């Protein structure tokens, strides 16, 4: 794809009444990147987010969930 272009890769069925964590990972020019997205109506329980932190951390080695003040 050219820079700053979008492409639909597929569709994911969702329900905003559910709270879900989406993990995204991609590789570009030999470098792997990652990010996350929280789906659902706020507010999210802190305990739920803290439970997701290990999965978010696993996306990239430079994110340190254990260094976040709780």
BADONU-159601 format. One record per residue: residue in one letter; chain; z, x, y negated of N, C-alpha, C in turn. Coordinates in pm, 1 decimal, padded with zeros to 6 digits, m for minus. Atoms other than C-alpha are relative to their C-alpha. Last residue first. Layout:
! residues N
[atom "A","A",[Z,X,Y],[Z,X,Y],[Z,X,Y]]
...
//
This chain:
! residues 70
[atom "X","A",[m00019.9,00135.8,m00051.3],[04035.6,m00121.6,m00142.7],[00121.4,m00061.2,m00060.2]]
[atom "X","A",[m00136.5,00045.8,00023.2],[03899.8,00183.1,m00318.3],[00012.9,m00143.3,00046.4]]
[atom "X","A",[m00010.4,00113.0,00093.0],[03569.6,00283.5,m00158.8],[00145.7,m00039.2,m00012.7]]
[atom "X","A",[m00040.2,m00050.8,00131.5],[03574.5,00631.2,m00001.2],[00011.5,m00110.6,m00104.4]]
[atom "X","A",[m00142.7,m00034.6,m00002.9],[03573.4,00496.2,00356.2],[00049.7,00054.3,m00133.1]]
[atom "X","A",[m00081.7,00120.5,00013.6],[03241.5,00323.5,00288.1],[00147.6,00032.9,m00003.9]]
[atom "X","A",[m00131.2,m00022.9,m00059.9],[03071.4,00658.8,00232.8],[00090.6,m00121.2,m00022.7]]
[atom "X","A",[m00089.2,00106.3,00045.3],[02699.5,00614.0,00169.8],[00130.4,00013.3,00075.1]]
[atom "X","A",[m00059.6,m00036.5,00128.8],[02505.4,00943.2,00204.3],[00089.4,m00109.5,m00058.3]]
[atom "X","A",[m00112.8,m00092.0,m00013.5],[02438.9,00909.1,00578.7],[00067.7,00032.1,m00132.1]]
[atom "X","A",[00025.6,m00129.5,00062.9],[02224.0,00602.7,00534.0],[00123.0,00088.2,00011.8]]
[atom "X","A",[00138.3,m00005.2,00048.5],[02195.5,00277.0,00725.7],[m00036.3,00137.8,m00052.8]]
[atom "X","A",[00087.5,m00055.5,m00103.3],[02517.5,00339.7,00922.6],[m00145.8,00007.3,m00044.5]]
[atom "X","A",[m00012.8,m00145.7,m00000.9],[02723.8,00286.1,00607.9],[m00098.0,00062.8,00098.3]]
[atom "X","A",[00070.4,m00045.7,00120.6],[02596.9,m00071.4,00579.2],[00001.0,00152.6,m00005.7]]
[atom "X","A",[00142.5,00020.3,m00025.2],[02701.9,m00136.6,00939.2],[m00084.0,00047.5,m00119.0]]
[atom "X","A",[00048.9,m00100.0,m00096.0],[03044.0,00021.6,00877.7],[m00148.7,m00014.3,00031.0]]
[atom "X","A",[00019.5,m00134.1,00056.6],[03081.0,m00185.5,00557.4],[m00042.9,00105.2,00102.5]]
[atom "X","A",[00142.0,m00038.5,m00000.2],[03026.6,m00521.9,00728.4],[m00022.4,00143.8,m00046.0]]
[atom "X","A",[00044.6,m00008.4,m00138.7],[03393.8,m00570.5,00818.0],[m00145.6,00042.0,00012.5]]
[atom "X","A",[m00057.3,m00123.9,m00053.5],[03490.4,m00487.2,00460.0],[m00039.4,00018.8,00146.4]]
[atom "X","A",[00077.5,m00112.1,00054.8],[03250.7,m00757.9,00347.1],[00051.7,00132.9,00054.1]]
[atom "X","A",[00133.3,00001.8,m00061.2],[03409.5,m01013.5,00579.3],[m00082.2,00119.5,m00047.2]]
[atom "X","A",[m00014.7,m00047.9,m00138.3],[03762.4,m00912.5,00471.7],[m00134.9,00001.5,00072.6]]
[atom "X","A",[m00008.8,m00145.8,00002.4],[03663.6,m00950.5,00106.3],[00009.4,00056.0,00141.1]]
[atom "X","A",[m00134.8,m00048.9,m00026.5],[03560.1,m01309.5,00171.1],[m00001.7,00153.0,00003.2]]
[atom "X","A",[m00013.0,m00061.4,m00130.7],[03227.2,m01392.3,00012.5],[00142.8,00049.9,00015.5]]
[atom "X","A",[m00052.9,m00134.8,m00005.6],[03223.5,m01630.2,m00280.0],[00007.9,00046.8,00145.9]]
[atom "X","A",[m00127.1,m00068.7,00024.1],[02941.7,m01693.0,m00300.8],[00111.4,m00103.4,m00002.8]]
[atom "X","A",[m00061.7,00031.7,00128.6],[02666.7,m01905.2,m00147.8],[00129.3,00078.6,m00014.8]]
[atom "X","A",[m00095.2,00109.9,m00003.4],[02481.7,m01737.5,00130.7],[00058.6,m00024.2,m00137.4]]
[atom "X","A",[00057.7,00132.9,00011.9],[02283.4,m01424.3,00202.3],[00110.8,m00103.9,00008.6]]
[atom "X","A",[m00092.4,00103.8,m00045.0],[02414.0,m01073.7,00136.5],[m00062.2,m00136.2,m00026.8]]
[atom "X","A",[00005.5,00122.8,00078.9],[02143.4,m00809.2,00115.6],[00097.2,m00099.7,00060.7]]
[atom "X","A",[m00052.2,00120.6,m00062.2],[02147.2,m00448.9,00235.5],[m00007.2,m00116.7,m00097.6]]
[atom "X","A",[m00069.6,00084.0,00095.5],[01968.8,m00123.9,00165.4],[00052.4,m00121.3,00075.3]]
[atom "X","A",[m00059.3,00123.1,m00049.1],[01809.6,00164.6,00348.7],[00067.5,m00076.7,m00112.0]]
[atom "X","A",[m00081.5,00067.1,00101.4],[01592.5,00469.8,00304.3],[00059.1,m00126.2,00061.6]]
[atom "X","A",[m00047.5,00133.1,m00035.1],[01438.5,00713.7,00551.0],[00094.2,m00052.2,m00107.5]]
[atom "X","A",[m00138.3,00021.3,00042.6],[01237.2,01009.9,00421.1],[00038.4,m00144.4,00030.8]]
[atom "X","A",[m00092.8,m00069.9,m00086.8],[00920.6,01123.2,00603.5],[00147.0,m00014.0,m00037.3]]
[atom "X","A",[00021.7,m00144.4,00012.8],[00688.6,01022.9,00320.9],[00104.1,00079.5,00077.7]]
[atom "X","A",[00112.2,m00027.8,00088.0],[00833.8,00672.9,00327.7],[m00008.2,00150.3,m00020.1]]
[atom "X","A",[00029.6,m00142.5,00012.6],[01062.4,00537.8,00596.9],[m00125.0,00016.0,m00084.5]]
[atom "X","A",[00141.3,m00035.1,00002.2],[01221.0,00193.5,00588.0],[m00013.6,00150.8,m00016.8]]
[atom "X","A",[00020.2,m00143.9,m00008.2],[01556.8,00030.4,00656.5],[m00149.9,00027.3,00006.4]]
[atom "X","A",[00140.4,m00040.4,00010.3],[01681.6,m00315.3,00569.8],[m00008.0,00152.4,00005.7]]
[atom "X","A",[00013.6,m00144.6,00014.8],[02012.8,m00469.4,00675.7],[m00148.2,00034.1,00001.2]]
[atom "X","A",[00130.3,m00051.9,m00041.1],[02068.0,m00840.9,00618.8],[m00001.7,00149.7,m00027.3]]
[atom "X","A",[00032.6,m00133.1,00050.1],[02426.9,m00966.8,00610.5],[m00135.6,00038.5,00055.7]]
[atom "X","A",[00057.7,m00099.2,m00091.3],[02488.1,m01335.5,00657.3],[m00024.9,00130.5,m00073.6]]
[atom "X","A",[m00014.4,m00129.5,00066.8],[02694.4,m01617.0,00507.2],[m00045.4,00106.6,00099.8]]
[atom "X","A",[m00055.4,m00109.2,m00079.9],[02567.2,m01949.5,00634.7],[00012.6,00124.4,m00086.9]]
[atom "X","A",[m00136.2,00038.8,m00033.6],[02522.9,m02254.7,00409.7],[00067.4,00105.4,00087.5]]
[atom "X","A",[m00092.8,m00048.7,00101.6],[02222.7,m02083.8,00251.8],[00143.7,m00040.7,00028.9]]
[atom "X","A",[m00076.4,00115.5,00047.1],[02031.6,m02135.6,00575.3],[00102.3,00053.8,m00099.1]]
[atom "X","A",[m00134.3,m00015.6,00055.0],[01762.0,m01888.4,00665.0],[00062.8,m00134.8,m00028.2]]
[atom "X","A",[m00060.4,00129.6,00029.0],[01445.2,m01853.7,00872.1],[00145.0,00018.2,m00045.0]]
[atom "X","A",[m00126.7,00010.3,m00070.0],[01304.3,m01502.4,00835.0],[00059.4,m00136.3,m00033.8]]
[atom "X","A",[m00094.8,00095.8,00056.9],[00940.3,m01471.1,00741.8],[00123.5,m00004.0,00087.5]]
[atom "X","A",[m00040.8,00105.3,m00091.6],[00696.5,m01187.5,00796.4],[00095.1,m00093.4,m00071.0]]
[atom "X","A",[00001.3,m00055.3,m00134.7],[00560.9,m00870.1,00643.7],[00036.0,m00103.7,00105.0]]
[atom "X","A",[m00087.7,00077.4,m00086.5],[00464.9,m01019.5,00309.4],[m00014.3,00052.6,00141.8]]
[atom "X","A",[00069.8,00057.9,m00114.6],[00313.3,m00746.8,00097.3],[00101.6,m00076.7,00082.8]]
[atom "X","A",[m00082.6,00068.4,m00098.5],[00410.8,m00628.8,m00247.9],[m00087.6,m00049.5,00113.2]]
[atom "X","A",[00058.2,00118.5,m00062.3],[00245.2,m00376.0,m00476.7],[00097.2,m00057.1,00101.8]]
[atom "X","A",[m00038.7,00124.4,00068.1],[00419.8,m00137.6,m00715.6],[m00070.6,m00124.2,00053.0]]
[atom "X","A",[m00128.3,00006.3,00070.5],[00243.0,00173.1,m00579.5],[00016.4,m00134.1,m00070.0]]
[atom "X","A",[m00002.5,m00070.2,00127.6],[m00053.6,00107.3,m00352.9],[00137.7,m00016.6,m00064.1]]
[atom "X","A",[00000.0,00083.4,00117.8],[00000.0,00000.0,00000.0],[00000.0,00088.0,m00124.2]]
//
